[in-house]
Amino acid sequence: MTSNLIGKFFQQKEYTALLYSDALDSIKFKPVNRLKGVSVKEIKAGILKLSSDDIRQLNITGNYYCSVKNEEMFRLWNLYYETVSKEMWKTHCKVYILIMDLDGVLSGS
């Protein structure tokens, strides 16, 4: 039941470390918190070093935020980072969530 509900809001594409890393090339952002001073190259390297369990958790977290809290997260991104369109958000939602999580915007740290 829950997965059917989530599927209505967000297409659950399971990302790999490579897909997360490659998608960063499509997204323009300047870190505002914990990632200040860290290059995109370093972020990509860090993602590629993650374990399969870490990637699985990123997918779970992304699926939740991109479905249940989609509009809130879209607005949060646009408050902190360069504004993106709904279409771009829809295409790369999990990657935006990953960046906000790594940067400490989701947790407020």
C-alpha positions as CSV (number, residue, x, y, z in Angstrom):
1,M,0.0,0.0,0.0
2,T,2.6,2.5,1.0
3,S,4.9,1.9,-2.0
4,N,1.8,2.4,-4.3
5,L,1.1,5.7,-2.6
6,I,4.8,6.8,-2.9
7,G,4.9,5.8,-6.5
8,K,2.0,8.2,-7.3
9,F,4.1,11.1,-6.1
10,F,7.6,10.2,-7.1
11,Q,9.0,7.7,-9.6
12,Q,11.3,5.5,-7.6
13,K,14.5,5.2,-9.6
14,E,17.1,3.4,-7.6
15,Y,20.3,5.4,-8.0
16,T,23.8,3.9,-7.8
17,A,26.9,5.8,-6.6
18,L,27.8,6.4,-10.2
19,L,24.3,7.9,-11.0
20,Y,24.5,10.2,-8.0
21,S,28.0,11.3,-8.9
22,D,27.2,11.9,-12.6
23,A,24.0,13.8,-11.8
24,L,26.0,16.4,-9.9
25,D,27.3,17.6,-13.2
26,S,23.7,18.7,-14.1
27,I,23.2,20.6,-10.9
28,K,24.7,24.0,-10.1
29,F,25.0,24.7,-6.4
30,K,27.2,26.5,-4.0
31,P,27.4,24.8,-0.6
32,V,26.0,27.0,2.2
33,N,26.8,25.0,5.3
34,R,29.0,21.9,6.0
35,L,30.2,21.6,2.4
36,K,31.5,25.2,2.2
37,G,34.9,25.1,0.6
38,V,34.5,21.5,-0.7
39,S,34.7,21.1,-4.5
40,V,32.2,19.2,-6.6
41,K,35.1,16.9,-7.5
42,E,35.6,16.0,-3.8
43,I,31.9,15.5,-3.2
44,K,31.8,13.1,-6.2
45,A,34.8,11.2,-4.9
46,G,33.1,10.9,-1.5
47,I,29.9,9.5,-3.1
48,L,31.8,7.0,-5.2
49,K,33.5,5.7,-2.0
50,L,30.2,5.0,-0.2
51,S,29.2,1.4,0.6
52,S,26.2,-0.3,-1.1
53,D,24.4,0.0,2.3
54,D,25.0,3.8,2.3
55,I,23.7,4.1,-1.2
56,R,20.6,2.0,-0.3
57,Q,20.0,4.4,2.6
58,L,20.4,7.4,0.3
59,N,17.7,5.9,-2.0
60,I,15.4,5.3,1.0
61,T,15.9,8.8,2.3
62,G,15.5,10.3,-1.2
63,N,12.3,8.3,-1.9
64,Y,10.8,9.6,1.4
65,Y,11.7,13.3,0.9
66,C,10.9,13.3,-2.8
67,S,7.4,11.8,-2.3
68,V,6.0,12.6,1.2
69,K,7.8,16.0,1.6
70,N,8.3,16.9,-2.1
71,E,7.0,20.4,-2.1
72,E,8.6,21.4,1.2
73,M,12.0,20.1,0.0
74,F,11.6,21.9,-3.4
75,R,11.0,25.2,-1.5
76,L,13.8,24.5,0.9
77,W,16.3,24.0,-1.9
78,N,15.1,27.2,-3.6
79,L,15.6,29.1,-0.3
80,Y,19.2,28.0,0.2
81,Y,20.6,27.3,-3.3
82,E,20.3,28.5,-6.9
83,T,16.6,28.4,-7.9
84,V,15.6,25.4,-10.0
85,S,12.5,24.7,-12.0
86,K,9.9,22.1,-11.0
87,E,11.0,20.0,-14.0
88,M,14.6,20.0,-13.0
89,W,13.6,19.2,-9.4
90,K,11.5,16.3,-10.6
91,T,14.3,14.9,-12.7
92,H,17.0,15.2,-10.0
93,C,15.1,15.3,-6.7
94,K,17.2,12.5,-5.0
95,V,20.4,14.3,-5.9
96,Y,19.1,17.6,-4.5
97,I,18.1,15.8,-1.3
98,L,21.6,14.2,-1.1
99,I,23.2,17.6,-1.4
100,M,21.0,19.2,1.2
101,D,21.7,16.2,3.5
102,L,25.4,16.3,3.1
103,D,25.5,20.1,3.4
104,G,23.5,19.9,6.7
105,V,20.5,21.8,5.4
106,L,18.1,18.9,6.1
107,S,19.3,18.4,9.7
108,G,19.8,22.0,10.4
109,S,23.4,21.5,11.5
